[in-house]
């Protein structure tokens, strides 16, 4: 260690020293303590987001476990504190406290203020518009109102003495805390609007199957959960959240919450679970909520998005996508086991395979060596696999992006996630390292233009339309690295209750989740196109 961490007064910071020794991964760089106020503030941000002790100014963000989503959170916090805008690409080029502090200081010297406006509260005595993503989902629902494809279920197994009344009160507090969970989407003058209902009292129906034998009980639980998750919502009437409780044994329950995607996304599920964990104990003790009031709500974000994403802002981003996706192949020519139906279907299934620790460690090591994120490395592997299966050298793959570039949005439940189309040129027989750099360049460009809604991109690019497949891409890649869910509930053990997902929005979607030091890869597929054996073989080849 080249220097000891110091307090602002110049004394040895013994607490930071202990944290560094106990918690910080080895980044490979000699430790140099933050010295300036800017470096100290940035070090605190990194430490909180990365879950490590004090961070040295030469430590690489990505060596410490950082990734694109966390980098976005660093930038949003930097914007809030210093009122400057740091492009994500620039952060990737200098991913250290020293480098980022230099970027901040340079912008402050020349008076460059943050470009992204603040989200402000909007008066509720007016018609509230849908966000762009909500508008697209609303339109799809009009085409097929009885579909459950966009239902977002989450089921948790609760082991221990459950206070049912306290759980019901917890969910009620969350629904009343987040306006979006009380929102419906009726028509007004021929256009959908957001209509926020007043505070509600949630009913939590309890289904008791504890008297059944274990085999019968498991089968009945999965039947009940499956039926609930497949039940459609009425977007015009609401509510767009349902909750129910299964009693499996005296000390074991399964709590099921189903939301429509128009009011939720994957990040929102984590927010929901963390807030249940924070509120349940207080409800059991009849204490006030420990959660701070939300400064803004989803409706405020929707108004902000429509005011901001217009004119030059949206045109500059659309111009990137028009150029990047011009002449892209309309379809990925995967050989299917069955004839493609005339109209796209959503009947799906999935297969799962776990990658061992040594292979996972090797992929991470390669990512550090090539200065790319783990997402970029895994996406490059996936694109190489698709090249092998199709022979196509021009490959477009979709990927979700959190869409929470403002700090105010991180604590909100709502539909923020956007989709980006990642097109890579695989021609010229590149080495894997060369392919990795191509994927990095494409991904960084997409990140810099992620704000324009995917549906606007489709409108502008005007790809060849075919009812049998989705436009621009038919394959998705998802690395699930949103903030981790809280697993502790007062007096209870909480774990996921498996839900059978029988839908597939695309031909293929590869989900990768990191658990401890292993990677669990799940390939979701359209069952009207592929046989299970084909999917199992693809997973092995990956």
Beta strands, then each sheet from edge to edge (+ up, - down):
strand 1: 151-159
strand 2: 183-184
strand 3: 187-188
strand 4: 191-192
strand 5: 195-196
strand 6: 205-208
strand 7: 241-249
strand 8: 252-260
strand 9: 348-355
strand 10: 394-401
strand 11: 418-425
strand 12: 475-480
strand 13: 488-489
strand 14: 492-496
strand 15: 508-515
strand 16: 518-526
sheet 1: 6+ 7+ 8- 1+ 14- 13+
sheet 2: 2+ 5-
sheet 3: 3+ 4-
sheet 4: 9+ 16- 15+ 12+
sheet 5: 10+ 11-
end
